[in-house]
Structures are given as C-alpha cells and as structure tokens.
C-alpha cells in the first residue's frame, strides 16, 4: 500500500469530530518550556499544520543545543530563560519530566495569569499538585505518545476549565496534526490512557522484538525479519481500522480455522495466560504512575 493511501485511510478512520478552528489561533503565541523529543514532535505538527506562525512559537530549554536545532529546522523563536516564555505566551506547554517540574518553574509561579492556558506533560502529576504549583492559570493535563512524531499519535487531555468547549476546540487545533485527540473525564481515565497508549507503545515494541527474534531463528536476515514483523503489525492494525462495525474477535475468527495452525498457536497463548501477563504489566505501570503522583505532592 502506498504512503498516500495509508495516510488517507488513517485520517478517515481516526477522525472523531470536525476541527473547530479558533479564529484567534494565528495570533496566539505558544510557548514550550523544555525542548525534548515530545516538544520537537509537537512543534513539527504545529508548523506543518500551517495554522501557526513559526515565529509565534517560543521555546526555552536548559541547554542550547536542542534550541538551535528547533530554530534551524522550524524557524521558531528561542529564549534563554523560562520566565520569558511565560511572560510572552498565551499558551504555555510545560514539557518537562515530573522530577524536573518544580525546578523549571521555581520562583516563577506568580508570573502565570488567569487567562493563560498552561498544559502539563508531566506524567503522574495530578491537578491537585499542579494547582498548588501554578495557582493562577487555566490548567490542562496532556499525554501524547511517541507515534505523535509521525502524526499517528494518541493525544489524551484532561481539563477542569469551566469553558470546556473552548478548551476542547483549542486542544484539537493545537494537536490534531499529531493524530487522534481524545478528551478524558477523570484522572483514573488519564492514567489508563497513559499506560495503554504511551507506555503501551513500548509494550508493543517488546512484542515486536520477540516476533523478529523468532523469525531470525528460522534463517531470515535481521532486516527481512524486521520488515516481516512491522508489516504484520501494520497490516493487522490497518485491517482493523478499515473494518467498520467488525469487532476484533470477529477479525481474529476469520483467520482461525478449527484445529488449524492459528487455532493451535492461540490455544497455547491462552494456556500460558498471556492476557494475565499483559494485564499485570499494565497494572504495574499504573502503580508506578501512582507512586510518582504521591512523590510530587
């Protein structure tokens, strides 16, 4: 399947609602504190959407190297100090790790104002903690996953803002170019989305590594084994995405004949309690998120 058709199918199957463009979008200044991989993905999506002026995107970071890369690649503005980003921007995205969060805004808490949208990407940091650290802003929690780098992400967000429709529209406008934007209702749902989609990407890579290793053990070169693995996962995902109204169980049944090869393999997976192993992995990740949450209070 060619890439153009692949992209068209993905957009069609992941569209949840029509984008509601904010007429003030092009006038807004969007700030990032932190210039890591996720900031680079978000900036890429915004610039390529053509909805944002590159010189209205402002980024600060502890070190200069990543700022130079962003400036050269996307023509965004950079600043040496986090304070400058807060003072200049309508939307401030805090793209820092939970352990670095307090240090990033130390002494700057009162610079935020009640009209600013402040978006936290910090995993495990609940609204109760965010409100203590940033009392004067409109707070949003956001969780992208790494496929956002190629526009195939799941971007979950949660807001307690009284103007929910405005925030929903803004989140779609800001991040719709990175994949599917999903609003969640509670912090329990937010953690579930984080584990299943963000951590879940890592879990899938683990399965793919096992797949590739087994294929290599049967005489295939590593690059061929990797391609076979990737195409199997992509093909299954695209088949599911195009099969509207068909449950995953039905799709599985269509490739499983009684007492056949697939039937035998599936029975073994069930006897080995693969579902239980995956559920435990999900729960362990969720527990770690809760530990981080407690440590940041």
ABEGO torsion letter per residue (X at the ends): XBAAAAAAAAAAAABABBBBBBAAAAABBBBBBEABAAAAAAAAAAAAAGABBAAABBBBBABAAAAAAAAAAAGBBBBABAAAAAAABABBBBBBBAAAAAAAABGAAAABBAABBBBBABBGBBAAAAAAABABBBBBBBBBBAAAAAGABBBBBBBABABAAAAAAAAAAAAAAAEBBBBBABAAAAAAAAAAAAAAAAAAAAAAAAAAAAAAAAGBBAAAAAAAAAAAAAAAAAAAAABBGBBAAAAAAAABBBGBAAAAAAAAAAAAGAAAAAAAAAAAAAAAAAAAAAAAX
